[in-house]
Amino acid sequence: MAILVLFERKKVELRHCLKEWKKERGKWSKALLFLPGAITFGLGTWQLFRRQEKIEMLDYRTKRLEMEPLKWNELSSSDHDFNSLEFRKVICEGDFDESKSVYVGPRSRSISGVTENGFYVITPLVPRITGPGSVQLPVLVNRGWVPRGWRKKLENSENSGRSSTPKIVDAKQIEGSAWWKFWSKESTVTKGLLTMGKGEEERRDDVSCCRAPSIKRRKKREERGEIRKRKREKTWGRGDMIHHRNIVDNYNMPSTACLLLSDLATMNLQVEENSTAPTRVIGVVRGSEKPSIFVPENDPSTGQWFYVDVPMIARACGVPDNTLYIEDINEDVSASNPYPIPKDVNTLIRHSVMPQDHLNYTFTWYSSRLL
């Protein structure tokens, strides 16, 4: 009898536990059913906030780009905070130091429907202190996009230019190694060479080539030298002769050194380059890029740059770490020299995710909530 009473009691307790478990299960089921809907609703609302932030950010960029361009020579001489200049247009003038160019990439670009890989070229713009509109501090300029072939072609031309640079020639060294000097009555090494830093007497002694000329022959040579001198003065002009002598004195060449005519042409080209107008750049102030976790680290030692790190690039170019960085937006591209291709100013007011995209995401999440 006691066993039956105990069995009935356990049976009642079991039924009570089963009812409690069903109630708890119902609560958790409702919570699990409500949780996905709450998550999708939250994501949709978050996209609305993100859309509003993106609209304000693009409006801020547009207003900054519509402002009048600033002159860099005025900013560099003041105590202006360069960090507050982002997305402002700046006008700079100077000369590009292309020997210190940095190539950031690879970066793809679509040309006539064909995607091609290339690089962004970042070059220091060095100042001309004497110019009224010149920069007073160096500026890093992103000149635009270039294809891979353009970079290789430029590097090959620079290497060939270095190898073909004419060297200073010693006339006596050439005479000592010439096999025909024993059969020649007088040295002809000085023909085709422009002797720098010598007087008339030393040049006459070189032509004699260790052979003591007679007094009569020396007088004839002096007369011929005076005639040639008067002809040069008539052809060049007195001012050109003085300028030529100043060049000779400034270079302080030894009496035995001779300079090839191509070297003199190179010096004239350098003088012409310095007399040309400086390069004028209209750019937009930007900052360093924020790479994703999939982008490799920059390696300045090997010249591999995968993203823009302004302080690191500045150190590699030999300029201060806080150097201003701008992106060239000049649209005056020469048809004969189309590269680098500057950035379109409209790309600066675009984003990978535009406000309309955020609105589409909102509709997607809210519709998922209804399902």
JODA-V861771 format. One record per residue. N is the residue number from 1. RES is the residue in one small letter. SS is DSSP state (H for helix, E for strand, - for the rest). Layout:
{{N/RES/SS} {N/RES/SS}}
This chain:
{{1/m/-} {2/a/H} {3/i/H} {4/l/H} {5/v/H} {6/l/H} {7/f/H} {8/e/H} {9/r/H} {10/k/H} {11/k/H} {12/v/H} {13/e/H} {14/l/H} {15/r/H} {16/h/H} {17/c/H} {18/l/H} {19/k/H} {20/e/H} {21/w/H} {22/k/H} {23/k/H} {24/e/H} {25/r/H} {26/g/H} {27/k/H} {28/w/H} {29/s/H} {30/k/H} {31/a/H} {32/l/H} {33/l/H} {34/f/H} {35/l/H} {36/p/H} {37/g/H} {38/a/H} {39/i/H} {40/t/H} {41/f/H} {42/g/H} {43/l/H} {44/g/H} {45/t/H} {46/w/H} {47/q/H} {48/l/H} {49/f/H} {50/r/H} {51/r/H} {52/q/H} {53/e/H} {54/k/H} {55/i/H} {56/e/H} {57/m/H} {58/l/H} {59/d/H} {60/y/H} {61/r/H} {62/t/H} {63/k/H} {64/r/H} {65/l/H} {66/e/-} {67/m/-} {68/e/-} {69/p/-} {70/l/E} {71/k/E} {72/w/H} {73/n/H} {74/e/H} {75/l/H} {76/s/H} {77/s/-} {78/s/-} {79/d/-} {80/h/-} {81/d/-} {82/f/H} {83/n/H} {84/s/H} {85/l/H} {86/e/-} {87/f/-} {88/r/-} {89/k/E} {90/v/E} {91/i/E} {92/c/E} {93/e/E} {94/g/E} {95/d/E} {96/f/E} {97/d/-} {98/e/H} {99/s/H} {100/k/H} {101/s/-} {102/v/E} {103/y/E} {104/v/E} {105/g/E} {106/p/E} {107/r/E} {108/s/E} {109/r/E} {110/s/E} {111/i/E} {112/s/-} {113/g/-} {114/v/E} {115/t/E} {116/e/E} {117/n/E} {118/g/E} {119/f/E} {120/y/E} {121/v/E} {122/i/E} {123/t/E} {124/p/E} {125/l/E} {126/v/E} {127/p/-} {128/r/-} {129/i/-} {130/t/-} {131/g/-} {132/p/-} {133/g/-} {134/s/-} {135/v/-} {136/q/-} {137/l/-} {138/p/-} {139/v/E} {140/l/E} {141/v/E} {142/n/E} {143/r/E} {144/g/E} {145/w/E} {146/v/E} {147/p/E} {148/r/H} {149/g/H} {150/w/H} {151/r/H} {152/k/H} {153/k/H} {154/l/H} {155/e/H} {156/n/H} {157/s/H} {158/e/H} {159/n/H} {160/s/H} {161/g/H} {162/r/H} {163/s/H} {164/s/-} {165/t/-} {166/p/-} {167/k/-} {168/i/-} {169/v/E} {170/d/E} {171/a/H} {172/k/H} {173/q/H} {174/i/H} {175/e/H} {176/g/H} {177/s/H} {178/a/-} {179/w/-} {180/w/-} {181/k/-} {182/f/-} {183/w/-} {184/s/-} {185/k/-} {186/e/-} {187/s/-} {188/t/-} {189/v/-} {190/t/-} {191/k/-} {192/g/-} {193/l/E} {194/l/E} {195/t/E} {196/m/-} {197/g/-} {198/k/-} {199/g/-} {200/e/H} {201/e/H} {202/e/H} {203/r/H} {204/r/H} {205/d/H} {206/d/H} {207/v/H} {208/s/H} {209/c/-} {210/c/-} {211/r/-} {212/a/-} {213/p/-} {214/s/-} {215/i/H} {216/k/H} {217/r/H} {218/r/H} {219/k/H} {220/k/H} {221/r/H} {222/e/H} {223/e/H} {224/r/H} {225/g/H} {226/e/H} {227/i/H} {228/r/H} {229/k/H} {230/r/H} {231/k/H} {232/r/H} {233/e/H} {234/k/H} {235/t/H} {236/w/H} {237/g/-} {238/r/H} {239/g/H} {240/d/H} {241/m/H} {242/i/H} {243/h/H} {244/h/H} {245/r/H} {246/n/H} {247/i/H} {248/v/H} {249/d/H} {250/n/H} {251/y/H} {252/n/-} {253/m/-} {254/p/-} {255/s/-} {256/t/-} {257/a/E} {258/c/E} {259/l/E} {260/l/E} {261/l/H} {262/s/H} {263/d/H} {264/l/H} {265/a/H} {266/t/H} {267/m/H} {268/n/H} {269/l/H} {270/q/H} {271/v/H} {272/e/H} {273/e/H} {274/n/H} {275/s/H} {276/t/-} {277/a/-} {278/p/-} {279/t/E} {280/r/E} {281/v/E} {282/i/E} {283/g/E} {284/v/E} {285/v/E} {286/r/-} {287/g/-} {288/s/-} {289/e/-} {290/k/-} {291/p/-} {292/s/-} {293/i/-} {294/f/-} {295/v/-} {296/p/-} {297/e/-} {298/n/-} {299/d/E} {300/p/-} {301/s/-} {302/t/-} {303/g/-} {304/q/E} {305/w/E} {306/f/-} {307/y/-} {308/v/-} {309/d/-} {310/v/H} {311/p/H} {312/m/H} {313/i/H} {314/a/H} {315/r/H} {316/a/H} {317/c/H} {318/g/-} {319/v/-} {320/p/-} {321/d/-} {322/n/-} {323/t/-} {324/l/E} {325/y/E} {326/i/E} {327/e/E} {328/d/E} {329/i/-} {330/n/-} {331/e/-} {332/d/-} {333/v/-} {334/s/-} {335/a/-} {336/s/-} {337/n/-} {338/p/-} {339/y/-} {340/p/-} {341/i/E} {342/p/-} {343/k/-} {344/d/-} {345/v/H} {346/n/H} {347/t/H} {348/l/H} {349/i/H} {350/r/-} {351/h/-} {352/s/-} {353/v/-} {354/m/-} {355/p/H} {356/q/H} {357/d/H} {358/h/H} {359/l/H} {360/n/H} {361/y/H} {362/t/H} {363/f/H} {364/t/H} {365/w/H} {366/y/H} {367/s/H} {368/s/H} {369/r/H} {370/l/H} {371/l/-}}
